[in-house]
């Protein structure tokens, strides 16, 4: 399995989130606490949107098959790239090849997507799943992972119009095909997806025992709980700034909240709703 984080809020150097926290994602690439494996060294990737509306709205990505913990190019980029919305992912392969095109995040147009988990017995379901991808999109699939097929199924099912609905229809197809092929509990996923303006994160598994996923409390809440952080970090960010992470980046009380089973969160969050239920549906 893998570890990932997604950041949305005030433009921030990637370094401040990827390297500086006590239990940073780079630390998790060697010493994950809540993942299936402690080491996630089968490649990494980052994806980011330009600050201040620069560029054409499409995200940049940088991916490599080397481990994240000793990659000098990643360290160099992280210290110089500032973004209001970025993804980062460290990979532990579940069987697909260790190659650049299998590293997350995946990109299509303005969309970024990354995933932790797996489709059980993907080799048995792969053909039927791929046949459901819009033929106009099929040539865009570059790698061999279940994660990328899930992404293009979601695009096929209307990601541009309704993100939760598209992801629900993707999950519904995986579960239907799993049942038809006799695969028990076919889907395990935590997924992040963004169009550069909003960020969605989903936690779901067919068996009801999903991989870990946490979201940060509102900045104003953290300021109240930990005023000593105001000068260190929180003075730089807006109240809308949030993080979603596979596992907490530190141990401060009140900062991290577990996303409940079978739910999703949206950032910026709707008033009074940190998360909503997620239910797969037939496509």
C-alpha positions in Angstrom: 0.0 0.0 0.0 1.0 3.7 0.0 1.0 6.9 1.9 -0.2 10.3 0.6 -1.1 13.8 1.5 -3.1 16.6 -0.1 -2.8 20.3 0.8 -5.3 23.1 0.0 -5.1 26.7 1.2 -2.7 29.6 1.3 0.2 29.2 -1.1 2.9 27.3 0.7 6.4 25.9 -0.1 6.1 22.2 -0.6 9.0 21.8 1.8 7.0 23.1 4.7 4.6 20.2 4.4 6.7 17.4 2.9 9.9 17.6 5.0 9.5 19.8 8.1 6.7 18.1 10.2 7.8 15.6 12.9 6.2 12.7 11.0 6.4 14.1 7.5 5.5 12.2 4.3 9.2 11.8 3.6 9.6 10.2 7.1 6.6 8.0 6.3 8.3 6.7 3.2 10.7 4.9 5.5 8.8 4.7 8.8 5.0 4.6 8.2 3.1 3.8 11.4 -0.4 3.1 10.1 0.2 1.5 6.7 0.4 -2.1 5.7 4.1 -1.7 5.2 6.5 0.5 7.1 8.5 1.3 4.0 7.1 2.9 0.9 10.1 3.0 -1.5 8.7 2.0 -4.9 8.6 5.5 -6.3 6.9 8.8 -5.5 5.2 11.7 -7.1 4.1 15.2 -6.5 1.5 17.3 -8.4 0.8 21.0 -8.0 -1.2 23.9 -9.3 0.4 27.3 -9.9 -0.1 30.0 -7.4 -2.0 33.3 -8.1 -3.8 31.9 -11.2 -0.6 31.6 -13.2 -0.4 29.1 -16.1 -3.3 27.5 -17.9 -5.0 25.8 -14.9 -3.5 22.4 -15.5 -1.3 20.9 -12.8 2.4 20.0 -13.1 3.6 16.6 -12.0 7.0 15.2 -11.1 7.3 11.4 -10.6 10.3 9.1 -10.1 10.8 5.4 -9.3 13.5 6.2 -6.7 12.6 6.3 -3.0 11.5 9.7 -1.8 13.7 9.7 1.3 17.0 10.3 -0.6 15.9 12.0 -3.8 17.9 15.2 -4.2 15.7 16.5 -7.1 12.6 16.3 -4.9 14.3 18.1 -2.1 15.4 20.8 -4.5 11.9 21.3 -6.0 10.2 21.2 -2.6 12.3 24.1 -1.4 11.4 26.3 -4.4 7.9 25.4 -5.5 5.1 27.4 -3.8 1.5 26.2 -4.4 -2.0 26.7 -3.0 -3.0 23.1 -3.8 -0.7 20.1 -4.1 -0.6 16.3 -3.9 2.3 14.1 -2.8 2.4 10.3 -2.8 4.9 7.6 -1.8 4.4 4.2 -3.3 4.5 0.6 -2.1 3.5 -1.5 -5.1 0.8 -4.1 -4.7 2.2 -6.1 -7.7 2.3 -3.7 -10.7 5.7 -2.8 -12.1 7.9 -0.2 -10.6 8.0 2.3 -13.4 7.4 6.1 -13.7 4.0 5.7 -15.4 2.7 3.7 -12.4 3.7 6.4 -9.9 1.0 8.7 -8.5 -0.5 11.3 -8.9 -2.2 10.8 -12.3 -3.2 13.7 -14.4 -5.9 14.3 -17.1 -6.5 17.8 -18.2 -7.0 19.9 -15.0 -7.6 16.8 -12.8 -5.2 15.2 -10.4 -5.9 11.8 -8.8 -4.0 9.6 -6.3 -5.0 6.4 -4.5 -4.0 4.1 -1.7 -5.4 0.6 -1.7 -6.1 -2.0 -4.3 -8.7 -3.7 -6.4 -8.5 -7.3 -5.2 -7.6 -9.8 -8.0 -7.3 -6.9 -10.4 -5.8 -9.2 -13.1 -9.2 -11.0 -13.3 -11.2 -7.8 -13.5 -8.9 -5.8 -15.6 -10.3 -6.5 -19.0 -13.9 -5.8 -18.0 -12.9 -2.6 -16.1 -10.9 -1.3 -19.1 -13.7 -2.1 -21.5 -15.9 0.3 -19.5 -13.5 3.2 -20.0 -14.6 5.7 -22.6 -12.8 4.7 -25.9 -11.8 8.3 -26.3 -9.9 8.2 -23.0 -8.4 4.7 -23.3 -5.2 5.8 -25.0 -4.5 8.2 -22.1 -3.9 5.2 -19.8 -0.1 5.0 -19.7 0.6 2.5 -16.8 -0.6 -0.8 -15.5 -2.1 0.0 -12.2 -5.6 -0.5 -10.9 -5.4 3.1 -9.6 -5.1 4.7 -13.0 -7.9 2.6 -14.4 -10.1 3.8 -11.5 -9.2 7.3 -12.4 -10.2 7.0 -16.0 -13.4 5.2 -15.0 -14.3 8.2 -12.8 -13.6 10.5 -15.7 -15.8 8.3 -17.9 -18.6 8.5 -15.4 -18.7 12.3 -15.2 -15.9 13.6 -13.0 -16.2 17.0 -14.7 -19.9 17.3 -13.6 -20.2 15.4 -10.3 -17.1 14.2 -8.5 -18.8 12.2 -5.7 -21.2 10.7 -8.2 -18.5 9.7 -10.6 -16.4 8.1 -7.9 -19.5 6.3 -6.5 -20.2 4.9 -10.0 -16.6 3.8 -10.4 -16.8 2.0 -7.0 -20.1 0.5 -7.9 -18.7 -1.0 -11.1 -15.7 -2.5 -9.3 -18.0 -4.1 -6.8 -20.5 -5.4 -9.4 -17.7 -6.9 -11.5 -16.1 -8.3 -8.3 -19.3 -10.1 -7.4 -19.7 -11.4 -11.0 -16.2 -12.9 -10.9 -16.5 -14.3 -7.4 -14.1 -11.8 -5.8 -14.8 -11.1 -2.2 -14.4 -7.5 -1.0 -13.0 -6.2 -4.3 -12.3 -2.6 -3.4 -10.0 -0.9 -0.9 -9.4 2.8 -1.4 -8.5 6.1 0.0 -8.6 8.6 -3.0 -7.8 12.2 -3.5 -9.0 14.1 -6.5 -8.8 17.8 -7.4 -9.6 20.2 -10.3 -7.3 22.9 -8.9 -10.0 24.8 -7.1 -11.5 22.1 -4.8 -10.2 18.9 -3.2 -12.2 15.8 -2.5 -10.9 12.9 -0.4 -12.7 9.5 -0.1 -12.3 6.6 2.3 -14.1 3.4 1.5 -13.6 -0.4 1.3 -15.9 -3.3 0.4 -15.2 -5.0 3.7 -15.8 -1.9 5.8 -12.1 -1.8 7.1 -10.6 1.0 5.1 -7.0 2.2 5.2 -6.3 5.1 7.4 -7.2 8.7 6.4 -7.2 11.9 8.4 -8.1 15.6 7.8 -6.8 18.6 9.7 -8.9 20.8 12.0 -9.7 24.3 10.9 -6.8 26.6 11.2 -8.7 28.8 13.7 -9.3 25.8 15.9 -5.6 24.8 15.9 -4.6 28.4 16.7 -6.9 28.4 19.7 -5.6 25.0 20.9 -1.9 25.7 20.2 -1.2 29.5 20.2 2.5 28.7 20.2 2.2 27.6 16.5 1.0 31.1 15.4 4.5 32.4 14.7 5.9 29.1 13.6 3.4 28.1 10.9 -0.2 29.1 11.3 0.4 32.9 11.0 1.1 32.2 7.3 -2.2 30.4 6.4 -5.8 31.3 5.9 -8.6 29.7 7.9 -9.6 27.7 4.9 -6.3 25.9 4.8 -6.6 22.1 5.3 -4.6 18.9 4.9 -5.8 15.4 4.2 -3.2 12.7 5.0 -2.9 9.0 5.2 -1.5 9.4 8.7 -1.0 12.4 11.0 2.1 14.5 10.5 2.5 15.0 14.2 1.0 14.2 17.7 -0.5 17.5 18.7 -3.9 17.0 20.2 -6.9 18.3 18.4 -5.1 18.8 15.1 -6.0 15.6 13.3 -9.4 13.9 12.8 -10.0 10.5 11.4 -12.3 10.5 8.3 -15.0 8.0 9.1 -15.5 4.8 7.2 -17.5 5.2 4.0 -17.3 8.9 3.8 -15.7 11.8 1.9 -14.6 15.3 2.6 -14.5 18.4 0.4 -12.1 21.3 0.8 -13.1 24.1 1.0 -15.7 22.5 3.3 -19.4 23.4 3.1 -20.6 25.3 6.2 -21.0 22.9 9.1 -20.1 19.7 7.2 -16.6 18.3 7.5 -17.6 15.1 5.8 -20.5 13.4 4.0 -21.4 9.7 3.5 -20.0 7.8 0.5 -22.1 5.0 -1.0 -21.2 3.2 -4.3 -23.8 3.1 -6.9 -24.3 1.1 -10.1 -23.1 3.0 -13.2 
